[in-house]
Amino acid sequence: MKPEAIVVQGDCLQQMAELEAQDHQFALTFLDPPFNQGKEYAYFDDNLPDEQYWAWMAEVCRAIHRITADGGAVYFMQREKNTEQVLRTLRETGWTLQNLIIWTKRTSAVPNGWRFGKQYQIIAFATKGRKPRVFHRLRIDAPLRPEYKQPREDGMFVTDVWDDIRELTSGYFAGEEAIRDKQGERFHKQQSPIALLTRIVLSSTLPGDWVLDPFAGTGTPAVVAKQLQRNSVSIELDPRNVACIHWRLETLREADSVEALRHYYRFTPNLGAVWGEDASLSPAVEEQFSLFEKGEPYGSV
């Protein structure tokens, strides 16, 4: 069955209230809001008082919690300096923290006169309930570290430090994936990379699940979800961004393809079923659902 990719324009709190009224249930939410660091947005004030901003984030997290299936996940991305506020907000709105993921940027750290240069963002992985409904222990063909003499024959498990995914930096080094206008300027400087969302979607969903993106920007979660046989809802306030999301979903540029990443995850057991090549659940997946319903540990397929 062809996955659905719903794109709606509007305020995320209002739109999530409508989704709740329609009894939508999501397996995964990628929460990548404006970071309140004074950037220029056409439809959002990115320079709110801290108290107001985090009260708003709490409203957003509560709304997501209400429309998340039991065991469903949220991946909340933020600046490293906001770690304390992120963890508190998730805890106070009903979420259970599973991991604080460190996404290290494969770019030069910005120097600072009185502290270490910043080179990572945080992604808080939390669930509705104590255990995830779905969690696939992905294995990757990680780059060989200098101290290792030879690569591992069956790859390695993904850990909570993600240093193998490149940020779409500004300028030349953003590469072909970065969307540009006719003058060659970046369309959106905070565009999330395909590789980042591929890992998140594969880790915490199954084919046929629903993925939510309340601050969709250029719609990378929807682009990835569609290719991996997941359904998605993207909410975006800026009509220019909404048009971009529709274009990406309809065009599916070569730079947006997840297929180039498949080989990297080839050591993951039962990868075909997780990837969405077979829309039906494999016996291994069905068995683990059965274990989850009995309250037993649920791990990799």
C-alpha positions in Angstrom: 0.0 0.0 0.0 1.3 3.4 -0.9 2.2 5.5 2.2 0.4 8.7 2.9 2.3 12.0 3.1 0.0 14.7 4.5 1.3 18.3 4.5 -0.7 21.0 6.3 -0.1 24.7 6.7 -0.7 26.3 10.1 0.2 26.6 13.7 1.4 23.3 15.1 -0.6 23.4 18.4 -3.9 24.1 16.5 -3.1 21.4 13.9 -2.2 18.9 16.6 -5.5 19.6 18.4 -7.3 18.7 15.1 -5.3 15.5 14.8 -6.2 14.6 18.4 -9.9 15.2 17.6 -9.5 12.9 14.6 -8.0 10.2 16.9 -4.6 10.2 15.1 -2.0 8.1 16.8 1.7 8.5 16.0 4.6 6.1 16.4 7.3 8.8 16.1 7.6 12.5 16.3 10.7 14.4 15.1 10.7 17.6 17.2 13.1 20.2 15.7 11.6 23.6 16.7 13.2 27.0 16.2 15.9 27.3 18.8 15.1 30.8 20.0 18.5 32.1 19.0 17.4 35.2 17.1 17.3 33.8 13.6 15.1 35.4 11.0 11.8 33.6 10.2 9.0 35.0 8.1 6.3 33.8 10.5 7.9 33.3 13.9 9.6 35.5 16.5 12.8 33.6 17.3 13.8 35.9 20.1 11.2 35.2 22.9 11.9 35.5 26.6 13.3 32.2 27.8 10.3 31.6 30.2 7.8 32.2 27.4 9.7 30.0 25.0 10.0 27.0 27.3 6.4 27.3 28.4 5.5 27.0 24.7 7.8 24.0 24.3 6.0 22.4 27.2 2.6 22.9 25.5 4.0 21.4 22.3 5.4 18.3 24.2 2.1 17.8 26.0 0.2 17.9 22.7 2.6 15.4 21.1 2.2 13.1 24.1 -1.6 13.1 23.7 -1.4 12.0 20.0 1.4 9.4 20.5 0.6 5.7 20.7 1.7 3.9 23.9 5.4 3.2 23.6 5.7 5.8 20.8 8.8 8.0 20.6 9.8 11.6 20.3 13.2 12.8 19.2 13.6 16.3 20.5 16.6 18.2 18.9 18.0 21.3 20.5 21.2 23.3 21.2 23.6 21.7 23.6 23.2 24.7 26.1 19.5 23.9 26.4 20.0 20.3 27.6 18.7 21.0 31.1 15.6 22.7 29.8 14.9 19.9 27.3 15.2 17.1 29.9 13.0 19.0 32.4 10.4 19.8 29.7 10.1 16.2 28.6 9.9 14.9 32.2 7.3 17.3 33.2 5.1 16.6 30.2 5.0 12.8 30.8 7.8 11.5 28.7 10.4 8.8 29.7 14.0 9.6 28.6 15.7 6.7 26.9 18.8 8.3 25.5 20.5 11.7 25.2 22.0 11.4 21.8 25.0 13.5 21.0 25.1 14.4 17.3 28.6 15.6 16.6 29.0 17.9 13.6 31.6 16.9 11.0 32.5 20.6 10.7 35.0 22.9 12.3 34.0 24.0 15.8 33.4 27.7 16.2 36.2 29.1 18.4 35.4 30.8 21.7 37.5 33.0 23.9 36.6 31.5 27.3 35.1 28.0 26.7 35.6 25.0 24.4 34.3 25.4 20.9 30.8 23.9 20.3 30.7 20.9 17.9 27.5 19.0 18.7 23.7 19.2 19.1 21.6 17.1 21.4 18.7 14.9 20.4 16.7 13.6 23.4 15.0 10.3 22.6 12.1 9.7 24.9 9.0 7.5 24.9 5.4 7.5 26.1 5.8 4.9 28.8 8.7 3.0 30.2 9.6 1.0 27.1 9.6 1.7 23.4 6.8 0.1 21.4 9.5 -0.4 18.7 13.2 -0.2 18.8 15.4 -1.7 16.1 19.1 -2.1 17.2 20.6 -1.0 14.0 24.1 -2.2 12.9 26.2 0.1 10.7 29.4 -0.2 8.7 31.1 2.5 10.7 34.2 4.2 9.4 37.4 2.4 10.7 39.0 4.3 13.6 42.7 4.9 13.5 43.4 2.6 16.4 41.7 -0.4 14.7 43.7 -2.6 12.4 40.7 -4.0 10.5 37.0 -3.4 10.2 34.5 -5.6 12.1 33.0 -8.3 9.9 29.5 -7.6 11.0 29.6 -3.9 11.6 28.7 -2.4 15.0 25.6 -1.3 16.8 24.5 2.4 16.7 25.3 4.0 20.0 24.2 7.3 21.5 27.0 9.3 19.9 26.3 10.0 16.2 29.5 11.1 14.7 29.0 9.6 11.3 26.3 11.9 9.9 27.3 15.2 8.4 25.4 18.4 9.0 24.3 20.3 6.0 26.5 23.2 6.7 26.3 26.6 5.0 28.2 27.3 1.8 30.0 25.0 -0.5 30.3 22.1 1.9 26.6 21.7 2.2 26.8 19.5 -0.9 24.1 18.5 -3.4 21.5 17.6 -0.7 21.1 21.2 0.4 18.1 22.9 -1.5 19.1 26.0 -3.3 17.3 28.7 -5.3 18.1 29.8 -8.8 20.8 32.1 -7.6 22.5 29.2 -5.7 21.6 30.5 -2.3 20.4 28.0 0.4 16.6 27.8 0.6 16.7 26.9 4.3 19.9 26.9 6.4 18.5 24.5 9.0 17.6 21.7 6.6 17.9 18.3 8.3 20.0 15.7 6.5 18.4 12.6 5.0 20.9 10.4 6.9 19.8 11.7 10.2 16.1 11.1 9.7 16.8 7.7 8.1 18.4 6.5 11.3 15.6 7.9 13.5 12.8 6.5 11.3 14.4 3.0 11.0 15.2 2.9 14.8 11.7 3.7 16.1 9.1 2.7 13.5 7.8 -0.1 11.4 6.4 0.1 7.8 2.9 1.5 8.0 3.5 3.6 11.1 2.7 7.3 11.3 5.5 9.9 11.7 4.8 13.5 12.8 6.9 16.6 12.1 5.3 19.6 13.9 7.9 22.1 12.6 8.5 20.7 9.2 10.7 23.3 7.5 11.8 21.5 4.3 10.1 18.2 5.2 13.0 15.8 5.5 11.1 13.4 7.8 8.3 13.1 5.3 10.7 12.5 2.4 12.4 9.7 4.3 9.1 8.2 5.7 7.6 8.0 2.2 10.6 6.0 0.9 10.6 3.7 3.9 6.9 2.9 3.6 5.9 5.0 6.6 3.0 7.5 6.7 3.6 11.1 7.7 2.0 14.4 8.7 4.1 17.5 8.3 2.9 20.8 9.9 4.5 24.0 8.7 3.6 27.7 9.2 5.5 29.2 6.3 3.7 28.7 2.9 7.0 28.9 1.1 8.2 25.9 3.1 5.0 24.1 2.5 5.4 24.4 -1.3 9.0 23.1 -0.9 7.8 20.0 1.0 5.3 19.2 -1.7 8.0 19.7 -4.4 10.4 17.3 -2.6 7.8 14.7 -2.1 6.7 14.8 -5.7 10.2 15.2 -7.2 12.3 12.9 -5.0 15.7 14.2 -6.1 18.6 11.8 -6.3 20.1 13.7 -3.3 17.0 12.8 -1.2 17.2 9.1 -1.9 17.7 6.8 1.1 18.9 3.9 -1.1 22.5 5.1 -1.0 22.4 4.5 2.8 21.0 1.0 2.7 24.5 -0.6 2.3 25.6 1.2 5.4 23.0 -0.6 7.5 23.4 -4.0 5.7 24.5 -5.8 9.0 21.2 -5.1 10.7 19.2 -8.3 11.1 16.1 -8.6 9.0 16.9 -5.2 7.4 14.4 -5.8 4.5 11.4 -5.8 6.8 12.7 -2.8 8.8 13.5 -0.9 5.6 10.0 -1.4 4.2 10.8 -3.6 1.3 8.2 -6.0 2.5 5.1 -4.2 3.6 3.9 -7.2 5.7 5.4 -7.8 9.1 8.0 -10.5 9.2 7.7 -13.4 11.7 10.5 -11.9 13.8 8.7 -8.6 14.0 5.4 -10.2 14.9 7.1 -12.3 17.6 8.5 -9.2 19.2 5.2 -7.4 19.2 3.9 -10.4 21.0 6.7 -10.1 23.6 5.9 -6.4 24.0 2.3 -7.1 24.7 3.3 -9.6 27.4 5.5 -7.0 29.0 8.8 -8.7 28.0 11.9 -7.0 26.6 11.6 -5.7 23.1 14.8 -5.3 21.1 16.2 -5.6 17.6 14.5 -7.6 14.9 
